[in-house]
């Protein structure tokens, strides 16, 4: 009897147990495989420590639908992918630094928060406003930026970012701990240069155009949130300082292993600031550097920073292939309509490589550069969102170009080199500018070539010339104004100090003034009113104020007699016209115009 009951129990339970086992195992394996596929299909695998808690609803699980599960995971992972690592408050917008890739095809929104007291409930409640993002762009190899409108009145500056259609899922208590940096004082960029780090800092208030006392500064390297004494910190001494640039020694551990510098934060400690002596700060002295020059500066607060060091290998790859003879660097804002003429003309003169520092353009400059590259012009666009930092941007570009270029020219998109004569042999030919600088590449003394500028006026025009500035503007002031330079980047002073497009050189080297009879720059400075007003409404220089402000009224960066109001002066189109000069116009028409149609290569089909 007992044996018979056991046989019945076996016949009864064994089939059921096996079915139950395979059913549960199949579901688990299926879900695990789906999760694994979703993880592999995410935009980027990151080793950062983040809190990811995907939530699946009961209905999704009960349906066992791969599509619904995949959608739930993707929606959650996509939202978490927009990780904001820094916020910077500018006068007219808020900049969000995102630590991973953003799909430019997706619509993004800026999310604003405000806590208010609910009088009827006696509790605090959260109010949310949503506005479309102003723009999104790539910043460097590892970070992207998004620009948001300034927060509404009484809303927090801790603005969030989300993909349109995603649910707002934010922990207010965590958001209150986020820092929003003021553009008035912060470290905003950094670069490696040999055994030193070059840090770009706003708000040091160093003397314009002068070398400063570097002993007053230190650089602080680390990971984590050092404002809250989290993570590790190394501090090293500064070896040079000028304007917005501080150069410091690298920590010994990074010198021995440069890969350790990848993504490390860096800022500047200013001994001129008021000491900070809290107990928490003093305790942070347990994080010590290595060696004599890496002692902890525990009595001063580091300047807020979004600057990180990334050791790009692209320069090393170019270094192995040899350097370009001649490159050009410029900083611009909304010059998409002018850049084709400028690049095509100077490429004919021999420029091989272009570094375009884009200072918040919104006129399609990215697409214009992509089109030029499709036509085999070697142009790279570098997003430089830091307003009124032209000199610092040029210092940064000099570092980038050092391993790629023997000579780098620093001049603007409205400035064109012109050779009136070629040493008495008539008009110059192709590559004449490159040939000129190559004559001094082996010089033991010359490290900079300076060329004077002639400033052209509206030349009687009231609208932008469709064939380009070299054809349309032919009347100028008689005497030249200022000069622009082409430098050997490996022979610049360690401070990288530069003023209005020329640099301080290493000791023992000098600059050469190019005679006007050999080379001159046509500076199309005072164009038709609409163009001029836009240009001077939004200057990029560091120390020159906006032309509407009643300051520096005698500066050559202003139009004489213009005043401070954005009102077109009487007879603007006839001003700044002392000498009719058609030399460059005639040269361009002779060398660039199509013999059949007269069209120029930078004209659009509609214009031609």
Buried (B, 14 or more C-beta within 10 A) or exposed (E): EEEEEEEEEEEEEEEEEEEEEEEEEEEEEEBEEBBEEBEEEBEEEEEEEEEEEBEEEEEBBEEEEEEBBBEBBBBBBBBBBBEBBBBBBBEEBBBBBBBBEBEEEEEBBBBBBBEEEEEEEEEEEEEEBEBEBBBBBBBBEBBBBBBBBBBEEEBBBBBBBBBEEBEEEBEEEEBEEBEBBEBEBBBBBBBBBEEBBBBBBBBBEBEEBEBBEBEBBBBBBBEEEBEEBEEBBBBBBBBBBBBBBBBBBBBBBBBEEEEBBBBBBBBBBBBEBEEEEEEEBBEBEEBEBEBEBBBBBBBBBBBBBBBBBBBBEEBEEBEEEEBBBBBBBBBBBBBBBBBBBBBBBBBBBBBBBBBBBBBBBEEEBBEBBEBBEEEEBBBBBBBBBBBBBBBBBBBBBBBBBBBBBBBBBBBBBBBBBBBBEBEEEEBBEEBBBBBBBBEBEEEEEBBBBBBBBBBBBBBEBEEBBEBBBBBBBBBBBEEBBBBBBBBBBBBBBBBBBBBBBBBBBEEEBEBBEBEEEBBBBBBBBBBBBEBBBBBBEBBBBBBBBEBEEEEEBEEEBBBEEBEBEEEBEEEBBEBBBEEEBEBBBEBBBEEBBEEEEEBBBBBEEEEB
